[in-house]
């Protein structure tokens, strides 16, 4: 999966005490016993952690973890060519 997905899983585990073994790309938030109030809090944390603008109603309990990761990725600023080159160099190291 993507780095964004991995970071989202870390947030769920570290900040919201979700059992990592229960989380998968196709896991819906409702399967994790997370309601719409939880999602509002999660989306506020995502805004802070990822530095993206996401409305409080951008996700529902029926959305998957991968779908929310995709939502975050869609709102991330495009990487500059130099940042992309630095990332590619680091991955080869």
Rosetta blueprint (number, residue, H / E / L):
1 X L
2 X L
3 X H
4 X H
5 X H
6 X H
7 X H
8 X H
9 X H
10 X H
11 X H
12 X H
13 X H
14 X H
15 X L
16 X L
17 X L
18 X L
19 X L
20 X H
21 X H
22 X H
23 X L
24 X L
25 X L
26 X L
27 X L
28 X E
29 X H
30 X H
31 X H
32 X H
33 X L
34 X L
35 X L
36 X H
37 X H
38 X H
39 X H
40 X H
41 X H
42 X H
43 X H
44 X H
45 X H
46 X H
47 X H
48 X H
49 X H
50 X H
51 X L
52 X L
53 X L
54 X L
55 X L
56 X L
57 X L
58 X L
59 X L
60 X L
61 X L
62 X L
63 X L
64 X E
65 X H
66 X H
67 X H
68 X H
69 X H
70 X H
71 X H
72 X H
73 X H
74 X H
75 X H
76 X L
77 X L
78 X L
79 X L
80 X L
81 X H
82 X H
83 X H
84 X H
85 X H
86 X H
87 X H
88 X H
89 X H
90 X H
91 X H
92 X H
93 X L
